[in-house]
């Protein structure tokens, strides 16, 4: 009876472990492609690559809110005179903050 229990425990433990093992097949079961199939596949690949060359490059902006925004503020060409001379601003008044 102990032998039967031991065999049952081993079967229960080994079942999930066996199911998790990868099923590797190193030999090809299917026959290789015939020359006609290879030629047809090469023709499909060639047609696919030619079709990809016909697709134009999109350079346009993909901004859906682009028309809703106003133009960016224009910067003045000449900087302010006091900033250009580098002279410090004079203080008006003598009260300290």
C-alpha positions as a printed NumPy array, in Angstrom:
array([[  0.   ,   0.   ,   0.   ],
       [  2.85 ,   2.375,   0.798],
       [  4.309,   1.719,  -2.631],
       [  1.015,   2.653,  -4.282],
       [  0.833,   5.915,  -2.309],
       [  4.433,   6.771,  -3.205],
       [  3.74 ,   6.156,  -6.904],
       [  0.608,   8.32 ,  -6.744],
       [  2.476,  11.202,  -5.044],
       [  5.279,  11.035,  -7.612],
       [  2.771,  11.046, -10.47 ],
       [  0.966,  14.077,  -9.036],
       [  4.239,  15.978,  -8.528],
       [  5.77 ,  15.032, -11.869],
       [  2.687,  15.866, -13.959],
       [  2.857,  19.676, -13.749],
       [  6.644,  19.643, -14.067],
       [  6.414,  17.634, -17.282],
       [  3.76 ,  19.975, -18.655],
       [  6.029,  22.99 , -18.175],
       [  8.922,  21.553, -20.154],
       [  9.34 ,  23.095, -23.611],
       [  8.614,  20.85 , -26.538],
       [ 11.718,  21.249, -28.695],
       [ 11.692,  19.796, -32.168],
       [ 15.126,  19.953, -33.727],
       [ 14.082,  18.218, -36.93 ],
       [ 11.765,  19.829, -39.441],
       [  8.545,  17.933, -39.826],
       [  7.307,  19.917, -42.811],
       [  8.974,  19.502, -46.192],
       [ 11.036,  22.382, -47.509],
       [  9.545,  24.835, -49.99 ],
       [  9.446,  23.974, -53.645],
       [ 11.216,  26.237, -56.152],
       [  7.833,  27.577, -57.289],
       [  6.903,  28.524, -53.714],
       [ 10.273,  30.253, -53.25 ],
       [  9.797,  32.183, -56.502],
       [  6.27 ,  33.228, -55.49 ],
       [  7.528,  34.384, -52.083],
       [ 10.353,  36.37 , -53.699],
       [  7.817,  38.01 , -56.045],
       [  5.573,  38.967, -53.101],
       [  8.531,  40.448, -51.215],
       [  9.579,  42.452, -54.266],
       [  6.052,  43.8  , -54.767],
       [  5.831,  44.688, -51.078],
       [  9.104,  46.626, -51.14 ],
       [  8.054,  48.498, -54.298],
       [  4.765,  49.43 , -52.642],
       [  6.609,  50.764, -49.596],
       [  8.701,  53.018, -51.853],
       [  5.532,  54.571, -53.285],
       [  4.311,  55.805, -49.893],
       [  5.136,  59.521, -49.584],
       [  6.975,  60.898, -46.578],
       [  4.739,  62.987, -44.358],
       [  6.396,  66.274, -43.476],
       [  3.236,  68.122, -42.424],
       [  2.638,  68.918, -38.783],
       [  0.307,  66.619, -36.929],
       [ -0.943,  69.355, -34.576],
       [ -4.749,  69.406, -34.398],
       [ -4.765,  72.69 , -32.412],
       [ -2.311,  74.449, -34.739],
       [ -5.006,  76.616, -36.355],
       [ -6.435,  77.67 , -32.99 ],
       [ -3.25 ,  79.197, -31.62 ],
       [ -2.343,  82.805, -32.258],
       [  1.006,  83.711, -33.759],
       [  3.858,  83.814, -31.252],
       [  4.703,  87.311, -29.988],
       [  7.189,  89.088, -32.2  ],
       [ 10.383,  90.166, -30.532],
       [ 11.602,  93.699, -31.057],
       [ 14.674,  94.026, -33.217],
       [ 16.379,  96.75 , -31.117],
       [ 17.082,  96.126, -27.444],
       [ 16.255,  98.792, -24.864],
       [ 18.684, 101.709, -24.621],
       [ 19.479, 101.351, -20.906],
       [ 20.237,  97.655, -21.294],
       [ 22.43 ,  98.33 , -24.321],
       [ 24.604, 100.93 , -22.581],
       [ 25.198,  98.792, -19.545],
       [ 24.665, 101.76 , -17.171],
       [ 22.966, 100.924, -13.879],
       [ 19.565, 102.428, -13.213],
       [ 19.495, 105.39 , -10.825],
       [ 17.429, 105.058,  -7.709],
       [ 14.776, 107.611,  -7.022],
       [ 14.154, 108.348,  -3.375],
       [ 16.145, 107.564,  -0.278],
       [ 13.745, 105.39 ,   1.689],
       [ 14.913, 101.844,   2.311],
       [ 12.446,  99.023,   2.005]])
